[in-house]
Each structure stands twice: as structure tokens, then as C-alpha cells.
């Protein structure tokens, strides 16, 4: 009888301790996960981009940013992992030719994007043919 009580107690301890090890799942939707500020890391193969970023506000379905020369803003729509960007409005300053070339690539990347992935703070925009049009890293703000 003593062995049965000891064995039952051991089984209960193991059962309850394993329940404490379960991880909580996130209730965030994909749209909520992409909200925030992003540094553009690569666009259509070009990398080492400087001072190029955008911000996404999922509550207003709005995007705005800076290409290194001009500012831009617009709207977007997300359904699952598919995204559609409206045509952007932007300032019209002229900058050095290589900066303007990257800016045009950024606008082209947004307009050609059909899908996206979000993994470990990296937002990847994907064209209809499955090729990557842009990669941007989510800037994490530290709590003060």
C-alpha cells in the first residue's frame, strides 16, 4: 500500500510540474506584429542603405517614411499574409543620382509587393513571382 501511495504521489508531482512548463501563445495577429518603425536593409538586391526607413501604423492602416532623400506616405491593406500598398505621395526634392535610383527601387518594391513574412523582427516583402523585393528590420524601442 505504501508503494502505491508513493507512486501515485510521484505521478501527481510529475503531472503538475509538466503543466507549469507550457508556454503561452501570442494573441497578436500578423497585422499587429508588423506595426512599428523599420530600417530598410535591402531593396531589389541593393544593401548598405543609409537613413532609409518607414513606419507602419496598423490602427490607421497607414505607412510613411524617408528614402534618404524624400519623405513618403500612403495606405495599405493586409489580408492574411497578403498586402497591397496604395500609390504613395512623396516630396519631390532632387538628390544625387545613386540616391534617386535607390528611392525609385523602394517605391517599385512597395508597388510590386503581394505578400510579406515577419520573422524575428525582419519584415520581408515578396513580389508576385516569389522573389524578395525588400527586407526591413523592426527597430525595437527600449523601455525607459
N, C-alpha and C positions, 0 to 999 in steps of 0.2 A: 504494500500500500504506500509505503514511504517513497519507493521508486516512482510510482505513478504520479504522486503529488509533485515530486521534484521535476520529473519530465514535463508535466503539464505547466508548471511554473516557468520552466526554461522555454517552452514553446510560446507561451504568452509574452515573455520578455522579448524574444526574437521578433514576434509578430508586431508588437507595439513599437519597437525600435526601428523596424524597417519602414513603418508609416511616417516617422519623422524625417526620413531621408528623401521623400518625394519632393520634387521641385515644382514650384508654382509656374504655371504657364502665363505668358503675357496676354493681356486682353487687347493689346494695341492692334489696330488694323494696319494694313500696308500703308494706307494714306497717312495715318498718324506718324508712322515711322519715318517718313521722308520729310516731314516738316522740319525746317531749320535752315541754317546757313551752310553753304558748301563752297569749298575751294575747288576750282576746275583743275584737275590733274592732267587730263589728256583729252584732246578732241581730234577726231579723224587722224589719229597717228601722231600728231604733234604733242610733245610733252615739254616739261620745264616751263610751264606757263607762269607768268608773274602777275599778281594783282588782278586775277580774274576770278570772280565769284558770283554766286547767285543765292537768293533766299527763297524758300518756299513757305507759304502760309496756307496750310490745309483748311483752316477755318473759313478763309475767303477764296480758296482755290486760285491764288494769285502767286506770281513769280516775278522777281525783279533782281537786277544785278548790275555788274560792271564788267566790261570786256577787256579792260586795260586801257581803253580809250573812251568809249561811250557807255552811258547807262541805258538800261532797257527794262521794260516791264510788260506783263501780259497775264493772261488767264490760262488755265489748263483744266482738263477733266481726266479723272482716274476711274477706271473700271477694272477691278482685279489688279492684274499687273500690266494693264494696257494704259497708255497715256496719250493724250492729244493736247498739243500746245496751240493756242490761238496765235495769230500773227502778232509779233511784238511791236511796240512803239519804242523808239530809241532816240537819243540825242544824235546830232549829225556832225560832230566835230571830225575834222580830218587829222589823222595821226600818221606816223611812219608806215610805210608800205607793208612791212612784215607784221605789224600790229593789226592793220586793217585786214590782212589776209586771214589771220587767226580769228578776228572778230567775225568775218564772213563765215568761217568754218563753224564757229559757235552757233550762229543763227541758223545755218544749214542743218547742223546736228539736231537742234531742237525741232525744227520743222519736219525733219525726216524720222524722228523718233516715233516708234509704235509701241514699244514695251520697255519695261525697266526691271532691274533687280536691285535689291537693297540687302547688303550683307556686310556685317562688321563695319558699319559706318561708311561703306563705299556704295554710292549710287551709280549704277551703270545704265546708261541709256542705249537702247538697242534699236537698230533700223529694222524695217520690214523683212529684209533678207537675212536677218540674224546677226549681222555684223555690229560691232560696238561703235557707236558714234561719239560717246563721251563718257568719261569717268570723272566723278567728283567726290571728294571726301568731306563728310559731315564734320563741321567744326563743333567740338564739344566744349560748352562753356563750363568753367569750374564754378562750384558754389562758393560764395564768399561768406 
